Amino acid sequence: MTSTPHPLVTRARRLAHDLLVPHAERVDQEGVPESHVEAVKRSGLLGVGAPREYGGADAPVAVARETAEILAGACCSTWFVQTQHHTPVKLLATYDSPAREKWLRPLASGELLAGIAFAHVRAFPRVPVRAVPERGGWRFAGTVPWYTGWGLNDVLLLAGVTDTAEVVFVVAEARAQPGLSASEPMRLAALTAARTVSLELDGLWVPEEAVVLRASQEEYALVDLPRAANASPAVFGVADAALDLVAGSPDGEETARSLRARLDRVRREAYALADHPVPQECVPERLAVKTRAYDLMRAATTAAIVAGGGRSMGLGSRAQRLAREGMFLLVQGQTAEARRTHLGALASG
Protein backbone atom coordinates (compact mmCIF):
# COMPACT_ATOMS: atom_id res chain seq x y z
CA MET A 1 0.00 0.00 0.00
CA THR A 2 1.23 3.55 -0.64
CA SER A 3 2.32 5.58 2.42
CA THR A 4 1.19 8.95 0.99
CA PRO A 5 -2.07 8.77 -0.98
CA HIS A 6 -1.57 9.12 -4.72
CA PRO A 7 -4.19 11.37 -6.36
CA LEU A 8 -5.77 8.32 -7.99
CA VAL A 9 -6.01 6.57 -4.62
CA THR A 10 -7.80 9.63 -3.26
CA ARG A 11 -10.17 9.60 -6.24
CA ALA A 12 -10.83 5.89 -5.83
CA ARG A 13 -11.68 6.37 -2.15
CA ARG A 14 -14.01 9.25 -2.97
CA LEU A 15 -15.70 7.27 -5.74
CA ALA A 16 -16.13 4.31 -3.39
CA HIS A 17 -17.48 6.42 -0.52
CA ASP A 18 -19.78 8.68 -2.52
CA LEU A 19 -21.14 6.30 -5.17
CA LEU A 20 -20.10 2.66 -5.11
CA VAL A 21 -20.68 1.64 -1.48
CA PRO A 22 -24.04 3.40 -1.05
CA HIS A 23 -25.47 1.67 -4.12
CA ALA A 24 -23.61 -1.66 -4.05
CA GLU A 25 -26.52 -3.82 -2.86
CA ARG A 26 -28.88 -2.31 -5.44
CA VAL A 27 -26.29 -2.76 -8.19
CA ASP A 28 -25.79 -6.38 -7.12
CA GLN A 29 -29.48 -7.03 -7.78
CA GLU A 30 -30.13 -4.73 -10.74
CA GLY A 31 -26.86 -4.52 -12.66
CA VAL A 32 -23.98 -2.08 -13.10
CA PRO A 33 -25.52 1.11 -14.51
CA GLU A 34 -23.96 3.22 -17.22
CA SER A 35 -23.70 6.05 -14.69
CA HIS A 36 -21.20 3.97 -12.68
CA VAL A 37 -19.12 3.39 -15.80
CA GLU A 38 -19.20 7.09 -16.65
CA ALA A 39 -18.03 7.93 -13.13
CA VAL A 40 -15.12 5.51 -13.45
CA LYS A 41 -14.22 7.03 -16.82
CA ARG A 42 -14.21 10.55 -15.37
CA SER A 43 -12.08 9.51 -12.39
CA GLY A 44 -8.96 8.82 -14.46
CA LEU A 45 -8.65 5.33 -12.98
CA LEU A 46 -8.86 3.68 -16.39
CA GLY A 47 -5.46 5.14 -17.22
CA VAL A 48 -3.76 4.29 -13.92
CA GLY A 49 -0.90 2.39 -15.56
CA ALA A 50 -1.05 3.88 -19.05
CA PRO A 51 1.73 6.05 -20.53
CA ARG A 52 1.48 9.78 -19.89
CA GLU A 53 2.11 10.57 -23.54
CA TYR A 54 -1.17 8.83 -24.35
CA GLY A 55 -3.19 10.49 -21.60
CA GLY A 56 -2.58 8.00 -18.79
CA ALA A 57 -1.21 8.47 -15.28
CA ASP A 58 1.74 6.04 -15.52
CA ALA A 59 1.27 5.38 -11.79
CA PRO A 60 3.35 2.82 -9.85
CA VAL A 61 2.00 -0.70 -9.65
CA ALA A 62 1.35 -0.21 -5.93
CA VAL A 63 -1.17 2.50 -6.82
CA ALA A 64 -2.90 0.24 -9.33
CA ARG A 65 -3.19 -2.46 -6.67
CA GLU A 66 -4.51 -0.11 -4.02
CA THR A 67 -7.14 1.40 -6.30
CA ALA A 68 -8.20 -2.10 -7.35
CA GLU A 69 -8.58 -3.13 -3.71
CA ILE A 70 -10.69 -0.05 -2.99
CA LEU A 71 -13.02 -0.57 -5.97
CA ALA A 72 -13.41 -4.32 -5.38
CA GLY A 73 -14.20 -3.85 -1.72
CA ALA A 74 -16.74 -1.14 -2.52
CA CYS A 75 -18.61 -2.81 -5.42
CA CYS A 76 -17.03 -5.92 -6.87
CA SER A 77 -19.30 -5.89 -9.93
CA THR A 78 -18.16 -2.41 -10.94
CA TRP A 79 -14.55 -3.37 -10.24
CA PHE A 80 -14.88 -6.45 -12.43
CA VAL A 81 -16.28 -4.52 -15.37
CA GLN A 82 -13.50 -1.94 -15.29
CA THR A 83 -10.64 -4.32 -14.48
CA GLN A 84 -10.97 -5.93 -17.91
CA HIS A 85 -9.90 -2.61 -19.40
CA HIS A 86 -6.37 -2.61 -18.05
CA THR A 87 -5.12 -5.60 -20.04
CA PRO A 88 -5.85 -4.09 -23.48
CA VAL A 89 -4.23 -0.86 -22.32
CA LYS A 90 -1.13 -2.71 -21.17
CA LEU A 91 -0.80 -4.71 -24.39
CA LEU A 92 -1.25 -1.62 -26.54
CA ALA A 93 1.34 0.26 -24.49
CA THR A 94 3.82 -2.63 -24.50
CA TYR A 95 3.75 -3.73 -28.13
CA ASP A 96 4.25 -1.50 -31.15
CA SER A 97 1.24 -2.47 -33.20
CA PRO A 98 -0.99 -1.08 -35.95
CA ALA A 99 -3.76 -0.65 -33.37
CA ARG A 100 -1.80 1.45 -30.87
CA GLU A 101 -2.23 4.89 -32.42
CA LYS A 102 -5.95 4.44 -32.94
CA TRP A 103 -6.94 2.95 -29.60
CA LEU A 104 -4.42 3.63 -26.84
CA ARG A 105 -5.17 7.31 -26.27
CA PRO A 106 -8.98 7.00 -25.98
CA LEU A 107 -8.56 3.98 -23.69
CA ALA A 108 -5.84 5.54 -21.53
CA SER A 109 -7.78 8.80 -21.13
CA GLY A 110 -11.00 7.04 -20.15
CA GLU A 111 -12.88 8.17 -23.23
CA LEU A 112 -13.55 4.51 -24.03
CA LEU A 113 -13.90 1.35 -21.91
CA ALA A 114 -12.52 -1.97 -23.11
CA GLY A 115 -13.45 -5.55 -22.32
CA ILE A 116 -11.53 -8.79 -22.91
CA ALA A 117 -12.43 -11.90 -24.86
CA PHE A 118 -9.40 -14.17 -24.69
CA ALA A 119 -9.47 -16.31 -21.52
CA HIS A 120 -10.46 -19.24 -23.78
CA VAL A 121 -6.91 -19.29 -25.15
CA ARG A 122 -5.92 -21.06 -21.92
CA ALA A 123 -7.94 -24.08 -23.11
CA PHE A 124 -5.23 -24.90 -25.70
CA PRO A 125 -4.81 -27.41 -27.37
CA ARG A 126 -8.59 -27.09 -27.56
CA VAL A 127 -9.34 -24.03 -29.70
CA PRO A 128 -12.73 -22.43 -28.93
CA VAL A 129 -12.01 -19.51 -31.29
CA ARG A 130 -10.09 -19.81 -34.54
CA ALA A 131 -8.39 -16.98 -36.42
CA VAL A 132 -7.84 -17.25 -40.17
CA PRO A 133 -6.02 -14.64 -42.30
CA GLU A 134 -8.25 -13.27 -45.03
CA ARG A 135 -8.35 -10.19 -47.31
CA GLY A 136 -5.90 -7.98 -45.45
CA GLY A 137 -7.30 -8.92 -42.08
CA TRP A 138 -8.47 -11.78 -39.89
CA ARG A 139 -11.67 -13.76 -39.69
CA PHE A 140 -12.75 -15.24 -36.35
CA ALA A 141 -15.05 -18.18 -35.74
CA GLY A 142 -16.10 -20.00 -32.58
CA THR A 143 -17.47 -19.22 -29.13
CA VAL A 144 -16.15 -16.93 -26.41
CA PRO A 145 -17.61 -18.60 -23.30
CA TRP A 146 -17.33 -15.56 -21.02
CA TYR A 147 -17.41 -11.89 -21.87
CA THR A 148 -18.04 -9.31 -19.15
CA GLY A 149 -19.43 -5.81 -19.57
CA TRP A 150 -21.59 -6.36 -22.65
CA GLY A 151 -23.57 -3.19 -23.22
CA LEU A 152 -21.14 -1.20 -21.09
CA ASN A 153 -17.86 -1.65 -22.97
CA ASP A 154 -17.04 0.30 -26.10
CA VAL A 155 -14.45 -2.09 -27.54
CA LEU A 156 -13.15 -5.56 -26.83
CA LEU A 157 -9.78 -7.29 -27.06
CA LEU A 158 -10.43 -10.56 -28.89
CA ALA A 159 -8.03 -13.46 -29.39
CA GLY A 160 -8.15 -16.47 -31.66
CA VAL A 161 -5.69 -19.24 -32.47
CA THR A 162 -4.49 -20.04 -35.97
CA ASP A 163 -3.88 -23.46 -37.52
CA THR A 164 -0.18 -22.98 -36.73
CA ALA A 165 -0.88 -22.33 -33.00
CA GLU A 166 -0.32 -18.60 -33.22
CA VAL A 167 -2.46 -16.40 -30.95
CA VAL A 168 -3.81 -13.28 -32.66
CA PHE A 169 -5.12 -10.39 -30.53
CA VAL A 170 -7.27 -7.71 -32.16
CA VAL A 171 -9.42 -4.77 -31.09
CA ALA A 172 -13.04 -4.81 -32.26
CA GLU A 173 -16.12 -2.78 -31.43
CA ALA A 174 -18.12 -4.33 -28.59
CA ARG A 175 -21.49 -4.46 -30.32
CA ALA A 176 -23.62 -6.84 -32.32
CA GLN A 177 -22.41 -6.79 -35.92
CA PRO A 178 -22.04 -9.18 -38.85
CA GLY A 179 -20.21 -12.21 -37.49
CA LEU A 180 -20.62 -11.22 -33.82
CA SER A 181 -23.63 -11.81 -31.58
CA ALA A 182 -24.11 -12.10 -27.82
CA SER A 183 -26.19 -14.39 -25.65
CA GLU A 184 -28.62 -13.10 -23.09
CA PRO A 185 -26.83 -11.96 -19.90
CA MET A 186 -25.98 -14.93 -17.68
CA ARG A 187 -27.69 -15.42 -14.33
CA LEU A 188 -24.87 -16.21 -11.92
CA ALA A 189 -24.62 -16.84 -8.19
CA ALA A 190 -22.45 -13.73 -7.93
CA LEU A 191 -21.67 -10.76 -10.17
CA THR A 192 -24.68 -11.18 -12.45
CA ALA A 193 -24.57 -7.37 -12.28
CA ALA A 194 -21.39 -7.32 -14.41
CA ARG A 195 -23.38 -8.26 -17.54
CA THR A 196 -21.51 -11.38 -18.57
CA VAL A 197 -22.49 -13.06 -21.85
CA SER A 198 -21.07 -15.58 -24.29
CA LEU A 199 -20.13 -14.37 -27.76
CA GLU A 200 -20.80 -16.26 -30.97
CA LEU A 201 -18.30 -15.54 -33.72
CA ASP A 202 -19.58 -16.56 -37.12
CA GLY A 203 -16.93 -15.22 -39.45
CA LEU A 204 -16.26 -11.85 -37.78
CA TRP A 205 -13.76 -10.02 -40.00
CA VAL A 206 -11.29 -7.56 -38.46
CA PRO A 207 -8.76 -5.52 -40.51
CA GLU A 208 -5.01 -5.96 -40.11
CA GLU A 209 -4.68 -2.51 -38.55
CA ALA A 210 -6.73 -3.75 -35.59
CA VAL A 211 -4.04 -6.30 -34.62
CA VAL A 212 -2.45 -5.67 -31.22
CA LEU A 213 -0.20 -8.71 -30.91
CA ARG A 214 0.66 -11.98 -32.62
CA ALA A 215 2.54 -14.58 -30.58
CA SER A 216 2.97 -18.33 -30.57
CA GLN A 217 0.84 -20.19 -28.07
CA GLU A 218 4.01 -21.19 -26.22
CA GLU A 219 5.15 -17.56 -25.96
CA TYR A 220 1.73 -16.47 -24.74
CA ALA A 221 1.56 -19.21 -22.09
CA LEU A 222 5.04 -18.29 -20.85
CA VAL A 223 3.72 -14.82 -19.96
CA ASP A 224 0.14 -15.68 -19.01
CA LEU A 225 0.51 -18.64 -16.69
CA PRO A 226 2.97 -17.07 -14.18
CA ARG A 227 0.83 -13.90 -14.12
CA ALA A 228 -2.28 -15.96 -13.37
CA ALA A 229 -0.48 -17.44 -10.34
CA ASN A 230 -0.47 -14.08 -8.55
CA ALA A 231 -3.07 -13.19 -5.92
CA SER A 232 -5.62 -10.65 -7.14
CA PRO A 233 -5.86 -7.32 -5.30
CA ALA A 234 -9.64 -7.83 -5.39
CA VAL A 235 -9.27 -10.71 -2.92
CA PHE A 236 -7.69 -8.35 -0.39
CA GLY A 237 -10.25 -5.64 -1.12
CA VAL A 238 -13.24 -7.89 -0.49
CA ALA A 239 -11.60 -9.34 2.64
CA ASP A 240 -10.90 -5.85 4.00
CA ALA A 241 -14.48 -4.75 3.39
CA ALA A 242 -15.78 -7.84 5.20
CA LEU A 243 -13.47 -7.20 8.15
CA ASP A 244 -14.77 -3.65 8.40
CA LEU A 245 -18.22 -5.15 8.99
CA VAL A 246 -16.86 -7.58 11.57
CA ALA A 247 -14.98 -4.83 13.43
CA GLY A 248 -18.16 -2.78 13.69
CA SER A 249 -20.25 -5.60 15.11
CA PRO A 250 -20.73 -6.61 18.77
CA ASP A 251 -17.93 -8.97 19.87
CA GLY A 252 -16.22 -8.71 16.48
CA GLU A 253 -13.36 -6.31 17.13
CA GLU A 254 -10.78 -8.88 18.25
CA THR A 255 -11.66 -11.27 15.42
CA ALA A 256 -11.30 -8.49 12.87
CA ARG A 257 -7.96 -7.38 14.35
CA SER A 258 -6.52 -10.89 14.25
CA LEU A 259 -7.68 -11.66 10.71
CA ARG A 260 -6.54 -8.28 9.40
CA ALA A 261 -3.03 -8.78 10.78
CA ARG A 262 -2.80 -12.12 8.98
CA LEU A 263 -4.27 -10.63 5.82
CA ASP A 264 -1.71 -7.82 5.81
CA ARG A 265 1.14 -10.32 6.09
CA VAL A 266 -0.15 -12.38 3.17
CA ARG A 267 -0.75 -9.22 1.12
CA ARG A 268 2.86 -8.13 1.57
CA GLU A 269 4.14 -11.56 0.63
CA ALA A 270 1.86 -11.85 -2.39
CA TYR A 271 2.83 -8.47 -3.81
CA ALA A 272 6.54 -9.09 -3.19
CA LEU A 273 6.30 -12.31 -5.20
CA ALA A 274 4.30 -10.59 -7.94
CA ASP A 275 7.11 -8.03 -8.22
CA HIS A 276 9.79 -10.71 -8.69
CA PRO A 277 12.04 -9.60 -11.57
CA VAL A 278 11.74 -12.99 -13.30
CA PRO A 279 8.01 -13.68 -13.78
CA GLN A 280 8.54 -17.37 -14.58
CA GLU A 281 10.20 -18.02 -11.22
CA CYS A 282 8.54 -18.78 -7.87
CA VAL A 283 5.27 -19.95 -9.46
CA PRO A 284 4.64 -22.65 -6.79
CA GLU A 285 5.28 -20.06 -4.07
CA ARG A 286 2.90 -17.59 -5.75
CA LEU A 287 0.18 -20.21 -5.98
CA ALA A 288 0.65 -21.17 -2.33
CA VAL A 289 0.33 -17.55 -1.21
CA LYS A 290 -2.65 -17.05 -3.50
CA THR A 291 -4.34 -20.00 -1.78
CA ARG A 292 -3.61 -18.51 1.65
CA ALA A 293 -5.15 -15.25 0.51
CA TYR A 294 -8.27 -17.16 -0.54
CA ASP A 295 -8.39 -18.82 2.88
CA LEU A 296 -8.27 -15.49 4.67
CA MET A 297 -10.86 -13.94 2.37
CA ARG A 298 -13.15 -16.87 3.06
CA ALA A 299 -12.57 -16.51 6.82
CA ALA A 300 -13.26 -12.77 6.64
CA THR A 301 -16.50 -13.10 4.67
CA THR A 302 -17.62 -15.98 6.90
CA ALA A 303 -16.96 -13.84 9.96
CA ALA A 304 -19.06 -11.07 8.42
CA ILE A 305 -21.94 -13.52 7.87
CA VAL A 306 -21.67 -14.79 11.45
CA ALA A 307 -21.50 -11.27 12.87
CA GLY A 308 -24.57 -10.28 10.88
CA GLY A 309 -26.63 -13.21 12.12
CA GLY A 310 -29.97 -13.88 10.47
CA ARG A 311 -29.87 -10.51 8.72
CA SER A 312 -27.04 -11.87 6.56
CA MET A 313 -29.52 -14.08 4.68
CA GLY A 314 -31.32 -11.10 3.16
CA LEU A 315 -30.38 -10.22 -0.41
CA GLY A 316 -29.87 -6.67 0.77
CA SER A 317 -27.17 -7.76 3.24
CA ARG A 318 -23.69 -6.39 2.59
CA ALA A 319 -22.13 -9.38 4.35
CA GLN A 320 -23.94 -11.83 2.11
CA ARG A 321 -22.99 -9.89 -1.02
CA LEU A 322 -19.33 -9.88 -0.01
CA ALA A 323 -19.46 -13.63 0.67
CA ARG A 324 -20.87 -14.31 -2.79
CA GLU A 325 -18.32 -11.99 -4.38
CA GLY A 326 -15.60 -13.88 -2.51
CA MET A 327 -16.94 -17.13 -3.93
CA PHE A 328 -16.68 -15.65 -7.41
CA LEU A 329 -13.07 -14.58 -6.85
CA LEU A 330 -12.13 -18.17 -5.99
CA VAL A 331 -12.58 -19.11 -9.66
CA GLN A 332 -12.02 -15.82 -11.47
CA GLY A 333 -9.14 -16.27 -13.91
CA GLN A 334 -8.59 -19.78 -12.61
CA THR A 335 -6.03 -22.01 -14.34
CA ALA A 336 -5.71 -25.79 -14.04
CA GLU A 337 -2.53 -25.39 -11.99
CA ALA A 338 -4.19 -22.93 -9.60
CA ARG A 339 -7.14 -25.29 -9.18
CA ARG A 340 -4.85 -28.24 -8.36
CA THR A 341 -2.92 -26.19 -5.81
CA HIS A 342 -6.07 -24.89 -4.14
CA LEU A 343 -7.73 -28.33 -3.96
CA GLY A 344 -4.52 -29.85 -2.62
CA ALA A 345 -4.34 -27.23 0.12
CA LEU A 346 -7.96 -27.88 1.08
CA ALA A 347 -7.34 -31.63 1.19
CA SER A 348 -4.33 -31.27 3.48
CA GLY A 349 -6.14 -28.88 5.81
PEUR-V121839 format. One record per pair of residues at least 6 apart in sequence whose C-alpha atoms are under 6 Angstrom apart, sorted by the first residue. I is the first residue (numbers start at 1). GAP is how many residues later the second one is. D is the distance in Angstrom with one decimal. If there is no record, write none. Layout:
# PEUR-V121839
i: {I:I}
gap: {GAP:GAP}
d: {D:D}
This chain:
# PEUR-V121839
i: {9:12:16:20:20:21:24:25:28:31:32:32:41:46:47:47:47:47:48:48:48:49:49:50:50:50:50:51:52:54:55:55:55:56:56:65:69:69:69:70:71:72:72:72:73:73:73:77:77:77:81:81:84:84:85:85:92:97:98:99:99:99:99:106:112:113:113:114:114:114:114:115:115:116:116:117:117:117:118:118:128:128:129:129:129:129:130:130:130:130:130:131:131:131:131:131:132:132:136:137:137:137:138:138:139:139:139:140:140:141:141:141:142:143:143:143:144:144:145:146:146:147:147:147:148:148:149:149:150:154:155:155:155:156:156:156:157:157:158:158:159:159:160:160:161:165:166:166:166:167:167:167:167:168:169:169:169:170:170:170:171:179:179:179:179:180:180:180:181:181:182:182:183:183:185:185:185:186:186:190:190:226:226:229:229:230:230:231:239:239:242:242:242:243:243:245:246:246:246:247:247:291:301:304:305:305:312:312}
gap: {58:55:58:54:55:53:51:291:165:162:161:162:69:64:9:10:61:62:9:10:11:9:10:6:7:8:58:7:6:51:50:53:54:52:53:168:164:165:168:167:8:7:162:165:164:165:168:114:116:117:68:113:31:32:29:30:8:115:111:110:111:112:113:6:42:40:41:39:40:41:42:38:41:40:41:30:40:41:40:41:14:15:12:13:14:31:10:11:30:31:32:8:9:29:30:31:6:7:72:69:70:71:67:68:64:65:66:63:64:60:61:62:59:56:57:58:54:55:53:51:52:49:50:51:47:48:45:46:45:20:17:18:19:15:16:18:13:14:11:12:9:10:7:8:6:52:49:50:51:47:48:49:50:46:42:43:44:40:41:42:39:22:23:24:25:20:21:24:18:19:16:17:14:15:10:11:12:10:11:134:135:54:57:57:58:44:56:59:58:61:58:59:62:13:57:59:6:10:58:6:9:51:22:15:7:14:7:8}
d: {5.5:5.8:5.5:5.7:5.7:4.9:5.3:5.7:5.4:3.7:5.4:6.0:4.6:5.5:4.3:5.7:4.3:5.8:5.1:6.0:5.6:4.5:5.3:4.4:5.9:5.0:5.6:5.0:5.8:4.7:6.0:5.6:4.9:4.9:5.8:5.7:5.2:5.1:4.0:5.9:5.3:5.1:5.2:5.5:4.4:4.3:5.2:5.4:6.0:5.1:5.4:5.9:5.1:5.8:4.6:5.5:5.3:5.3:4.7:5.6:4.8:5.8:5.6:5.6:5.8:5.1:5.3:5.4:5.9:4.8:5.2:5.9:4.5:5.3:4.8:5.8:5.8:4.7:5.6:4.9:5.5:5.7:5.6:4.3:5.9:4.9:5.6:5.4:4.8:4.9:5.8:5.6:4.7:4.8:5.3:5.0:5.5:5.2:5.8:5.6:4.0:4.2:5.6:5.3:5.5:5.3:4.3:5.2:5.1:4.7:5.0:5.1:5.1:5.7:4.8:5.9:5.5:4.9:4.7:5.8:5.0:5.3:5.2:5.7:5.7:4.1:5.7:5.1:5.7:5.4:5.6:4.3:4.4:5.7:5.5:5.4:5.7:4.8:5.6:5.4:5.3:4.4:5.7:5.5:4.6:5.6:5.6:4.2:5.5:5.7:5.3:5.8:5.8:4.7:5.9:5.5:5.2:5.3:4.3:5.3:5.3:5.4:4.4:4.9:4.0:5.8:4.9:5.9:5.8:5.3:5.8:4.6:5.5:5.4:5.6:5.5:4.9:5.8:5.7:5.4:5.7:5.6:6.0:5.7:5.2:5.9:5.6:4.6:4.7:5.5:5.7:5.3:5.6:5.4:5.8:6.0:5.1:5.8:5.2:4.3:5.2:5.7:5.0:5.4:5.5:5.4:5.9:5.4}
